[in-house]
Amino acid sequence: MPITTPRFARTLPLARRLAMTAALVGGLSAAPALAASPTGLWPCIQPRVASLAAAQMWAGPPLDGLDWRTDAKVSELVPVLAARRTPLEQAGTLIEDFAKTAGPDKNQRLTLLFAGVFDQINGLRSRILTGIERYAKHQVDLSQRIKDESLALAKAKKAAATDDDKAKTVELEKQVLWDTRIYDTRAQAVTAVCESPVILEQRAFSLARSIQNAME
């Protein structure tokens, strides 16, 4: 649950700002817990699927035991097809061009091509999952720090008796607001990153279909 600090907060009187900060931080404890996963925490709405299954998208020859790197042309083409910066339409054209020059072993080489594409996409997807979980763990740590800072701020405000004490309270409040803003920004970024595994899965399906269509 992202924490959003209103932009006008800094213009409010100190007492009002302190109350707002306490309310924002208090909301952290009411946020739903992140789902547990084997290696960390999963913050995404999308279900966590550890790895893709080739059988769900590939109806061609078996991929077991294939070393796609033994074919120089396949090795050259695989990273281009797997890269998200390559439009799927362009990828389809590249696959068709490869099939036209693949020779009598076309089906075998196309199978190697998909084996490579699947390997590359699945590997990248796994690294993204790990990164998302690591990111989520940092968010949990930051939310705990905001809670601790908020408690320290409340105590400092209650005990403040001199101008120096009040100045320190203002500095503590600035730190809480700053950390809250960072938390909010990161939470919004996670929402976008959570789409990456889904996009990669869709890409693998699309490339599998294009490669199979080029087979005889």
C-alpha positions in Angstrom: 0.0 0.0 0.0 1.8 3.1 -1.2 2.2 6.1 1.2 1.4 9.4 -0.6 2.5 12.6 1.1 0.4 15.5 -0.2 2.4 18.2 -1.8 0.9 20.9 0.4 2.1 19.2 3.6 5.2 21.3 3.8 3.1 24.5 4.0 1.1 23.4 7.0 1.9 24.5 10.6 4.2 22.1 12.4 1.5 20.6 14.6 -0.6 19.8 11.5 2.3 18.3 9.6 3.3 16.1 12.6 -0.3 14.8 12.8 -0.4 14.1 9.0 2.9 12.3 9.2 1.7 10.1 12.1 -1.4 9.2 10.1 0.5 8.3 7.0 3.0 6.1 8.9 0.2 4.5 10.9 -1.3 3.4 7.6 1.6 1.1 7.1 0.5 -1.2 9.8 -2.9 -1.6 8.1 -1.5 -2.4 4.7 -2.0 -6.0 3.5 1.0 -8.3 4.0 3.2 -9.1 1.1 2.8 -12.6 -0.2 5.6 -15.0 0.8 7.7 -16.6 -1.9 10.6 -19.1 -1.8 13.3 -16.4 -2.0 11.7 -13.3 -0.5 8.6 -11.3 -0.7 6.2 -10.9 -3.7 4.5 -7.5 -4.0 2.7 -7.9 -7.3 -0.9 -8.5 -8.0 0.1 -11.0 -10.7 0.7 -14.6 -9.3 4.4 -15.5 -8.9 5.3 -18.3 -11.4 8.9 -19.3 -10.8 9.6 -20.3 -14.4 7.8 -20.8 -17.7 7.0 -24.2 -19.1 7.9 -24.7 -22.7 5.1 -27.3 -23.2 2.5 -24.6 -22.5 3.5 -22.7 -25.6 5.5 -25.1 -27.8 3.9 -27.9 -29.8 7.0 -28.7 -31.9 9.7 -31.3 -31.3 11.1 -31.8 -27.8 13.6 -29.3 -26.5 15.3 -31.6 -23.9 19.0 -31.8 -24.4 19.3 -29.3 -27.2 22.3 -27.0 -27.3 21.2 -24.0 -29.4 24.6 -22.4 -29.2 26.1 -25.0 -31.5 24.4 -23.4 -34.5 26.2 -20.1 -35.2 23.2 -18.5 -37.0 20.8 -19.5 -34.3 23.2 -18.1 -31.6 23.3 -14.9 -33.5 19.5 -14.6 -33.9 18.4 -15.7 -30.5 19.3 -12.6 -28.5 17.8 -10.4 -31.1 14.5 -12.2 -31.0 14.4 -12.4 -27.2 15.2 -8.7 -26.7 12.1 -6.7 -25.8 13.5 -3.8 -27.9 12.9 -5.9 -31.1 9.3 -5.4 -32.2 7.4 -8.6 -32.6 6.5 -7.8 -36.2 10.2 -7.4 -36.9 11.0 -10.6 -35.0 8.4 -12.5 -37.2 10.2 -11.2 -40.3 13.5 -12.4 -39.0 12.1 -15.8 -38.3 10.7 -16.1 -41.8 14.0 -15.0 -43.3 15.9 -17.6 -41.2 13.5 -20.4 -42.2 14.0 -19.6 -45.9 17.7 -20.2 -45.7 17.7 -22.9 -43.0 18.2 -25.7 -45.6 17.0 -29.3 -45.3 17.3 -29.3 -41.5 14.9 -26.4 -41.2 12.6 -27.9 -38.6 15.5 -29.0 -36.5 17.1 -25.5 -36.7 13.8 -23.8 -36.0 13.5 -26.0 -32.9 16.9 -24.9 -31.8 15.9 -21.3 -32.4 12.9 -21.6 -30.1 15.0 -23.5 -27.5 17.4 -20.5 -27.5 14.6 -17.9 -27.3 12.9 -19.8 -24.5 16.1 -20.2 -22.6 17.0 -16.5 -22.9 13.5 -15.2 -22.0 13.1 -17.6 -19.1 16.5 -16.6 -17.7 15.8 -12.9 -17.9 12.4 -13.4 -16.4 13.9 -15.3 -13.4 16.4 -12.5 -12.8 13.5 -10.0 -12.9 11.6 -12.0 -10.3 14.6 -12.0 -8.0 15.0 -8.3 -8.5 11.3 -7.6 -7.6 11.6 -9.6 -4.4 14.8 -7.8 -3.4 13.1 -4.5 -4.1 10.1 -5.5 -2.0 12.4 -6.5 0.9 13.9 -3.0 0.8 10.4 -1.5 0.9 9.6 -3.6 4.0 12.8 -2.4 5.7 12.0 1.2 4.7 8.5 1.0 6.1 9.9 -0.2 9.4 12.4 2.6 9.5 9.6 5.1 8.9 7.6 3.6 11.8 10.7 3.9 14.1 11.4 7.5 13.0 7.7 8.4 13.6 7.8 7.1 17.1 11.1 9.0 17.8 9.5 12.1 16.3 6.4 11.8 18.6 8.6 11.4 21.7 10.8 14.3 20.6 7.8 16.5 20.1 6.4 15.6 23.5 9.7 16.3 25.3 10.6 19.5 23.3 11.1 22.3 25.8 13.6 24.6 24.2 14.1 26.2 20.8 16.9 23.8 20.1 14.6 20.8 21.0 11.9 22.2 18.6 14.5 22.7 15.9 15.6 19.0 16.2 11.9 18.0 16.0 11.6 19.8 12.7 14.6 18.0 11.4 13.2 14.6 12.5 9.9 15.5 10.8 11.7 16.3 7.5 13.5 12.9 7.6 10.2 11.1 8.1 8.5 13.0 5.3 11.5 12.4 3.0 11.6 8.6 3.7 7.8 8.5 3.2 8.2 10.2 -0.2 10.9 7.7 -1.2 8.7 4.8 -0.2 5.8 6.2 -2.3 8.0 6.7 -5.3 9.4 3.2 -5.1 6.0 1.6 -4.6 4.7 3.3 -7.8 7.8 1.9 -9.7 7.1 -1.6 -8.5 3.7 -1.5 -10.1 5.3 -1.0 -13.5 8.0 -3.5 -12.9 5.5 -6.2 -12.0 4.3 -6.1 -15.6 7.7 -7.2 -16.9 7.3 -11.0 -16.2 3.9 -11.0 -17.9 5.2 -9.1 -20.9 8.1 -11.6 -21.3 5.7 -14.6 -21.0 3.5 -13.1 -23.8 6.6 -12.5 -25.9 7.6 -16.2 -25.5 4.1 -17.3 -26.6 4.2 -15.0 -29.6 7.6 -16.1 -30.8 6.7 -19.8 -30.3 3.7 -19.3 -32.6 5.8 -17.5 -35.2 8.5 -20.2 -35.2 6.0 -23.0 -35.4 4.3 -21.4 -38.3 7.6 -21.4 -40.2 8.0 -25.1 -39.8 6.9 -27.8 -42.3 
